[in-house]
Amino acid sequence: MLDIKLIRDNPDLIRQALDKRGDSAPLGEIIKLDERHRQLLHQMETLRAQRNEVSKQLSKMADKPPQLIADMRQLGEKITSLEGETGQVATKLEDYLLLLPNIPATNVPIGKDERDNVVVRSWGEPRDFSFTPLPHWELGERLSIIDFQRGVKLSGTRFYVLRGLGAHLQRALIAFMLDLHVNEHGYTEIYPPFMVKRDCMVGSSNLPKFADNLYHDEEDDFWFVPTAEVPLTNLHRDEILPPGTLTVHYVAYTACFRREKMAAGKDTRGIKRGHQFDKVELYKFTEPEVSDQELDGMVRDAEEVCRRLDIPYRVVQLCTGDLGFAAVKAFDIEMWAPGCGEWLEVSSCSNCGDFQARRANIRYRQELEAKPRFVHTLNGSGLALPRVIISILENYQQTDGSVAIPKALKPYIGVEAIKKRQN
């Protein structure tokens, strides 16, 4: 959430930010509601002062004049009415503020969509195959490690079953990534709930903006997490972190649940886009002055997974039109998938500034007696499955139809290759 004072004092800055994003958030309505809210507060303060004055006069009188008593009653009724209207306006104002996206950093490239993103670096060379590489959906079925038919039978479209070494490969990847980030990158592992309260969705910027893309249990008002970013953001909701605490580094594995309504009709083949998938998430709480530096470090940590797996990748800076709702700056990491013939996003690392911290009320003190300040929050995939599985299957496929296991994963999976008819 943006600071209302920033909006009030710099409406042109917000308007320009919305234009850069191509966003149609109701800025004009926000400004009008804020002005009306302040007018109502001023009226209430004036009437309360009048009531206090009349009350003082009455307290000094032995005989209470009926007119003063009537004036007191009338003032009370006006104040009660104003309190109700003020509350309604404040609620509506907050509802609109929750729809307002973050302001892009000044060094974010301006653009309309993903076509205007900028490749900042790449690593590795795509493999030169002596045969035509197969897409992962053919490899998965031939090796009996991905069962699309039974996934649909169990849960419908955009679901699948991993079996045998396919399931083991996914489990190995999760363990490998967690170990790397904990043991070498210094993150603290968290195992959070996969369902959270509504407040957590609001604090992480998923509600109300993305309600249509979330799974919700109405009876208990539980929301299934679309990413571990949601519970990790809210670990310190309504807290003031003591001096010397920051920077906090968390890593968490969760299943992720998304309706994928925004991608209807896209990527229907294979396991690229589903309603349920696994992900290892990186998260940081930092001081504002070092958040950009910490973002660069987070991107490097995610890149290291790609390098250890020895799969070509590139780092892309997102333009204003493709920037996430809560982000001020973001980088995607894309792995090469030769069977699909495309770059697949396996990580998106974002600096959200104090946007989420304001929504979730997360602050810190630089010193014991210092005034609390809002932290900056950062999040990034480290990495997201199943696209890593796609990249492994397609990059490591062999002429005999098997798939070699990357060196980094061999201690976790215990075999040299996935071969036909493995169970």
FIDREN-762543 format. One record per residue (C-alpha): residue in three letters; x, y, z. Coordinates in steps of 0.1 Angstrom, whole numbers. Example, Ala and Ser with C-alpha at 12.3 -4.5 7.8 and 13.67 -1.06 7.14 Angstrom:
BEGIN
NODE   type       u       v       w
NODE    ALA     123     -45      78
NODE    SER     137     -11      71
! end
This chain:
BEGIN
NODE   type       u       v       w
NODE    MET       0       0       0
NODE    LEU      12      35      -8
NODE    ASP      14      62      19
NODE    ILE     -17      84      16
NODE    LYS       5     114      24
NODE    LEU      27     106      -6
NODE    ILE      -4     104     -28
NODE    ARG     -19     136     -14
NODE    ASP      14     156     -18
NODE    ASN      25     141     -52
NODE    PRO      -5     131     -72
NODE    ASP      14     137    -105
NODE    LEU      41     112     -94
NODE    ILE      14      85     -88
NODE    ARG      -4      94    -121
NODE    GLN      29      90    -140
NODE    ALA      36      57    -123
NODE    LEU       2      44    -133
NODE    ASP       7      55    -169
NODE    LYS      41      37    -170
NODE    ARG      24       5    -157
NODE    GLY      -6       9    -180
NODE    ASP     -27       6    -149
NODE    SER     -62      21    -145
NODE    ALA     -64      22    -107
NODE    PRO     -89      48     -94
NODE    LEU     -65      76     -84
NODE    GLY     -90     104     -89
NODE    GLU    -115      87     -66
NODE    ILE     -88      81     -40
NODE    ILE     -79     118     -40
NODE    LYS    -116     128     -36
NODE    LEU    -122     103      -8
NODE    ASP     -91     115      11
NODE    GLU    -102     151       9
NODE    ARG    -137     142      20
NODE    HIS    -123     121      49
NODE    ARG    -101     150      61
NODE    GLN    -131     173      59
NODE    LEU    -152     150      80
NODE    LEU    -125     146     106
NODE    HIS    -122     184     109
NODE    GLN    -159     187     113
NODE    MET    -159     161     140
NODE    GLU    -130     178     159
NODE    THR    -149     211     157
NODE    LEU    -181     196     170
NODE    ARG    -163     177     198
NODE    ALA    -146     209     209
NODE    GLN    -180     226     210
NODE    ARG    -195     198     230
NODE    ASN    -166     200     255
NODE    GLU    -171     237     259
NODE    VAL    -209     233     265
NODE    SER    -201     205     289
NODE    LYS    -178     227     309
NODE    GLN    -204     254     311
NODE    LEU    -230     230     323
NODE    SER    -207     216     350
NODE    LYS    -204     251     365
NODE    MET    -242     256     367
NODE    ALA    -264     245     395
NODE    ASP    -295     249     373
NODE    LYS    -290     234     339
NODE    PRO    -307     255     312
NODE    PRO    -329     234     290
NODE    GLN    -315     250     259
NODE    LEU    -279     240     267
NODE    ILE    -290     205     274
NODE    ALA    -308     204     241
NODE    ASP    -277     218     224
NODE    MET    -256     190     240
NODE    ARG    -280     164     227
NODE    GLN    -280     179     192
NODE    LEU    -242     180     191
NODE    GLY    -240     144     202
NODE    GLU    -264     133     174
NODE    LYS    -244     153     148
NODE    ILE    -211     137     160
NODE    THR    -226     102     159
NODE    SER    -238     108     124
NODE    LEU    -204     122     113
NODE    GLU    -186      92     129
NODE    GLY    -207      68     109
NODE    GLU    -201      87      76
NODE    THR    -163      90      84
NODE    GLY    -160      53      90
NODE    GLN    -178      45      57
NODE    VAL    -155      70      38
NODE    ALA    -124      56      55
NODE    THR    -133      20      46
NODE    LYS    -140      29      10
NODE    LEU    -107      49       8
NODE    GLU     -88      19      21
NODE    ASP    -105      -4      -4
NODE    TYR     -94      18     -32
NODE    LEU     -59      22     -18
NODE    LEU     -55     -16     -18
NODE    LEU     -60     -15     -56
NODE    LEU     -32      10     -62
NODE    PRO       0      -7     -74
NODE    ASN      35       2     -63
NODE    ILE      56      29     -79
NODE    PRO      83      15    -103
NODE    ALA     119      25     -94
NODE    THR     134      52    -117
NODE    ASN     159      26    -132
NODE    VAL     131       3    -144
NODE    PRO     129       2    -182
NODE    ILE      96      17    -195
NODE    GLY      75      -6    -216
NODE    LYS      41     -20    -222
NODE    ASP      45     -58    -218
NODE    GLU      70     -86    -217
NODE    ARG      82     -78    -252
NODE    ASP      98     -47    -237
NODE    ASN     117     -65    -210
NODE    VAL     155     -63    -211
NODE    VAL     180     -92    -211
NODE    VAL     208     -81    -188
NODE    ARG     230    -113    -189
NODE    SER     230    -149    -199
NODE    TRP     249    -180    -189
NODE    GLY     258    -212    -207
NODE    GLU     254    -223    -243
NODE    PRO     223    -242    -256
NODE    ARG     233    -278    -263
NODE    ASP     239    -289    -299
NODE    PHE     218    -321    -303
NODE    SER     226    -348    -328
NODE    PHE     189    -355    -330
NODE    THR     157    -335    -327
NODE    PRO     150    -329    -290
NODE    LEU     116    -340    -278
NODE    PRO      93    -318    -257
NODE    HIS      89    -329    -220
NODE    TRP      53    -342    -225
NODE    GLU      66    -368    -250
NODE    LEU      96    -376    -228
NODE    GLY      75    -379    -197
NODE    GLU      50    -403    -213
NODE    ARG      77    -424    -229
NODE    LEU      96    -428    -197
NODE    SER      64    -434    -177
NODE    ILE      73    -406    -152
NODE    ILE      44    -381    -161
NODE    ASP       8    -394    -163
NODE    PHE     -14    -367    -178
NODE    GLN     -44    -390    -183
NODE    ARG     -47    -400    -147
NODE    GLY     -41    -364    -135
NODE    VAL     -71    -353    -155
NODE    LYS     -91    -382    -142
NODE    LEU     -83    -373    -106
NODE    SER     -87    -335    -108
NODE    GLY     -94    -322    -142
NODE    THR     -75    -302    -168
NODE    ARG     -41    -286    -158
NODE    PHE     -34    -315    -134
NODE    TYR     -10    -344    -138
NODE    VAL       6    -372    -118
NODE    LEU      44    -376    -113
NODE    ARG      54    -412    -108
NODE    GLY      85    -433    -101
NODE    LEU     116    -413    -109
NODE    GLY      95    -383    -120
NODE    ALA      83    -379     -84
NODE    HIS     117    -387     -71
NODE    LEU     132    -360     -93
NODE    GLN     109    -334     -80
NODE    ARG     116    -344     -44
NODE    ALA     154    -344     -51
NODE    LEU     152    -309     -66
NODE    ILE     134    -295     -36
NODE    ALA     159    -310     -11
NODE    PHE     188    -298     -32
NODE    MET     176    -262     -35
NODE    LEU     167    -260       2
NODE    ASP     202    -274      12
NODE    LEU     219    -250     -11
NODE    HIS     201    -219       2
NODE    VAL     204    -229      38
NODE    ASN     239    -243      39
NODE    GLU     257    -220      14
NODE    HIS     235    -189      11
NODE    GLY     226    -184      48
NODE    TYR     188    -186      46
NODE    THR     167    -199      75
NODE    GLU     143    -227      65
NODE    ILE     106    -222      72
NODE    TYR      79    -247      68
NODE    PRO      47    -226      68
NODE    PRO      10    -235      65
NODE    PHE      -3    -239      30
NODE    MET     -36    -222      40
NODE    VAL     -37    -187      55
NODE    LYS     -62    -162      69
NODE    ARG     -76    -134      47
NODE    ASP     -54    -108      65
NODE    CYS     -23    -126      52
NODE    MET     -35    -123      16
NODE    VAL     -42     -86      20
NODE    GLY      -8     -81      37
NODE    SER      11     -98       8
NODE    SER      -9     -78     -18
NODE    ASN     -28    -107     -32
NODE    LEU     -62     -94     -20
NODE    PRO     -83     -78     -32
NODE    LYS     -65     -74     -66
NODE    PHE     -61    -111     -74
NODE    ALA     -91    -127     -57
NODE    ASP    -103    -144     -89
NODE    ASN     -69    -162     -92
NODE    LEU     -69    -177     -57
NODE    TYR     -85    -208     -42
NODE    HIS    -107    -201     -12
NODE    ASP    -124    -222      15
NODE    GLU    -155    -201      23
NODE    GLU    -167    -220      54
NODE    ASP    -135    -213      74
NODE    ASP    -123    -184      53
NODE    PHE     -90    -201      46
NODE    TRP     -70    -191      14
NODE    PHE     -47    -216      -3
NODE    VAL     -13    -200      -8
NODE    PRO      -4    -191     -44
NODE    THR      32    -189     -32
NODE    ALA      52    -191       0
NODE    GLU      57    -154      -3
NODE    VAL      22    -150      14
NODE    PRO      30    -167      47
NODE    LEU      66    -155      48
NODE    THR      54    -119      44
NODE    ASN      31    -123      74
NODE    LEU      55    -141      97
NODE    HIS      63    -107     112
NODE    ARG      29     -90     106
NODE    ASP      21     -63     133
NODE    GLU      56     -66     147
NODE    ILE      84     -41     154
NODE    LEU     117     -59     148
NODE    PRO     144     -50     173
NODE    PRO     178     -33     164
NODE    GLY     203     -56     148
NODE    THR     177     -80     134
NODE    LEU     179     -71      98
NODE    THR     186     -84      72
NODE    VAL     164    -115      77
NODE    HIS     167    -143      51
NODE    TYR     140    -170      49
NODE    VAL     136    -199      25
NODE    ALA     105    -221      23
NODE    TYR      91    -250       3
NODE    THR      53    -250      -3
NODE    ALA      29    -263     -28
NODE    CYS      13    -234     -47
NODE    PHE     -23    -232     -58
NODE    ARG     -36    -209     -86
NODE    ARG     -66    -208    -108
NODE    GLU     -46    -195    -137
NODE    LYS     -76    -177    -151
NODE    MET     -53    -150    -165
NODE    ALA     -36    -176    -186
NODE    ALA     -67    -194    -199
NODE    GLY     -60    -211    -232
NODE    LYS     -22    -207    -229
NODE    ASP       4    -235    -225
NODE    THR     -22    -263    -223
NODE    ARG       3    -290    -232
NODE    GLY      26    -305    -207
NODE    ILE      33    -293    -171
NODE    LYS      44    -258    -178
NODE    ARG      13    -242    -162
NODE    GLY     -10    -259    -137
NODE    HIS     -33    -252    -109
NODE    GLN     -10    -269     -84
NODE    PHE      28    -268     -84
NODE    ASP      58    -269     -60
NODE    LYS      82    -240     -54
NODE    VAL     111    -231     -31
NODE    GLU     108    -194     -22
NODE    LEU     134    -170     -11
NODE    TYR     123    -140      11
NODE    LYS     141    -111      28
NODE    PHE     132     -84      53
NODE    THR     158     -56      49
NODE    GLU     165     -20      58
NODE    PRO     155       4      30
NODE    GLU     190      16      23
NODE    VAL     202     -19      13
NODE    SER     172     -35      -3
NODE    ASP     185     -30     -39
NODE    GLN     218     -46     -29
NODE    GLU     199     -75     -13
NODE    LEU     178     -79     -44
NODE    ASP     210     -84     -65
NODE    GLY     221    -110     -40
NODE    MET     188    -128     -42
NODE    VAL     190    -130     -80
NODE    ARG     226    -144     -77
NODE    ASP     214    -170     -52
NODE    ALA     186    -181     -76
NODE    GLU     211    -181    -105
NODE    GLU     234    -205     -86
NODE    VAL     207    -232     -88
NODE    CYS     207    -229    -126
NODE    ARG     245    -231    -127
NODE    ARG     247    -261    -104
NODE    LEU     222    -279    -127
NODE    ASP     243    -268    -157
NODE    ILE     214    -255    -177
NODE    PRO     216    -224    -199
NODE    TYR     197    -194    -185
NODE    ARG     193    -157    -189
NODE    VAL     184    -129    -165
NODE    VAL     157    -104    -177
NODE    GLN     148     -71    -161
NODE    LEU     111     -65    -162
NODE    CYS      98     -33    -177
NODE    THR      71     -11    -161
NODE    GLY      42     -27    -179
NODE    ASP      53     -63    -169
NODE    LEU      62     -54    -133
NODE    GLY      44     -72    -105
NODE    PHE      17     -54     -86
NODE    ALA      37     -50     -54
NODE    ALA      72     -46     -70
NODE    VAL      93     -15     -75
NODE    LYS     119     -35     -94
NODE    ALA     121     -71    -106
NODE    PHE     142     -96    -125
NODE    ASP     132    -129    -141
NODE    ILE     154    -159    -146
NODE    GLU     146    -180    -176
NODE    MET     159    -215    -184
NODE    TRP     163    -227    -219
NODE    ALA     140    -256    -229
NODE    PRO     151    -271    -263
NODE    GLY     122    -294    -267
NODE    CYS      97    -266    -263
NODE    GLY     120    -242    -281
NODE    GLU     116    -214    -255
NODE    TRP     129    -197    -225
NODE    LEU     109    -207    -194
NODE    GLU     106    -184    -163
NODE    VAL     118    -204    -133
NODE    SER     122    -174    -109
NODE    SER     110    -139    -105
NODE    CYS     129    -118     -79
NODE    SER     112     -86     -67
NODE    ASN     120     -57     -44
NODE    CYS      86     -45     -30
NODE    GLY     100     -16     -10
NODE    ASP      77      -8      20
NODE    PHE      46     -16       0
NODE    GLN      38     -49      17
NODE    ALA      52     -37      50
NODE    ARG      26      -9      52
NODE    ARG      -2     -34      44
NODE    ALA      11     -59      70
NODE    ASN      24     -33      95
NODE    ILE      59     -46      97
NODE    ARG      84     -22     112
NODE    TYR     119     -22     128
NODE    ARG     140       1     150
NODE    GLN     175      11     140
NODE    GLU     183      18     177
NODE    LEU     164      10     209
NODE    GLU     148      44     213
NODE    ALA     145      52     176
NODE    LYS     112      58     158
NODE    PRO     100      26     141
NODE    ARG     104      25     103
NODE    PHE      88       2      77
NODE    VAL     110     -26      65
NODE    HIS     115     -34      28
NODE    THR     104     -68      16
NODE    LEU     119     -89     -12
NODE    ASN     108    -122     -26
NODE    GLY     120    -146     -53
NODE    SER     117    -182     -65
NODE    GLY     147    -203     -58
NODE    LEU     134    -220     -79
NODE    ALA      99    -229     -91
NODE    LEU      90    -263    -103
NODE    PRO      78    -278    -126
NODE    ARG      96    -257    -152
NODE    VAL     129    -268    -138
NODE    ILE     118    -304    -144
NODE    ILE     109    -294    -180
NODE    SER     144    -279    -185
NODE    ILE     161    -309    -170
NODE    LEU     142    -335    -191
NODE    GLU     146    -315    -223
NODE    ASN     183    -305    -218
NODE    TYR     195    -339    -205
NODE    GLN     177    -362    -229
NODE    GLN     200    -388    -246
NODE    THR     200    -405    -280
NODE    ASP     186    -437    -265
NODE    GLY     156    -419    -251
NODE    SER     168    -418    -215
NODE    VAL     174    -386    -195
NODE    ALA     207    -382    -177
NODE    ILE     206    -369    -141
NODE    PRO     225    -336    -135
NODE    LYS     256    -340    -113
NODE    ALA     243    -319     -85
NODE    LEU     212    -341     -81
NODE    LYS     229    -375     -82
NODE    PRO     235    -377     -44
NODE    TYR     197    -369     -39
NODE    ILE     183    -394     -65
NODE    GLY     209    -422     -66
NODE    VAL     208    -431    -103
NODE    GLU     227    -420    -133
NODE    ALA     197    -416    -156
NODE    ILE     159    -420    -161
NODE    LYS     153    -448    -185
NODE    LYS     123    -463    -202
NODE    ARG      98    -483    -182
NODE    GLN     112    -471    -149
NODE    ASN      86    -472    -120
! end
